[in-house]
Amino acid sequence: MRFFETVHGVYFDDLDAFQILHNARYLLIFEHTIGAFWRHLGWAGKLDFNTNPDQFHLVRANQIEYVRAVEGTGQVRVRLWIERLGRTALTIGFRVLPLDQDLDHARGSRVLVRVDPSTRQPVPWTDEIRAKLAPYCVTSA
């Protein structure tokens, strides 16, 4: 299994009153990593659901565990992979790490569900996206 990883800056306005990364910023950094991952897979520019129907998906759940505080400004790495690729849903796993160690600052997951644009009901992921995600998958159903 492969993973995707990016480096993100931690800036003064990301910190709370205790000068640690604010809890809400972890999900924002994770969101930026997912965006970079989609661009890595070829989803860049304007969304076009007609040529790429897999782009129409919704977040079902976010889960995060804060393990070790990010203190002060600097940089962190965010690593993601596909924890599970089901028929209509996929779970993305992630870790927030320092640049120089594989020790978690935070870890968690996000569940995405592909939906029909008009009915908002779950529909299966296409074979095209399954092939692109396969190298990053821990398991598939």
Secondary structure, 3 states (H helix, E strand, C coil): CCCEEEEEEECHHHECCCCEECHHHHHHHHHHHHHHHHHHCCCCCCCCCCCCHHHCEEEEEEEEEECCCCECCEEEEEEEEEEEECCCEEEEEEEEECCCCCCCCEEEEEEEEEECCCCCCECCCCHHHHHHHHHHEEEEC
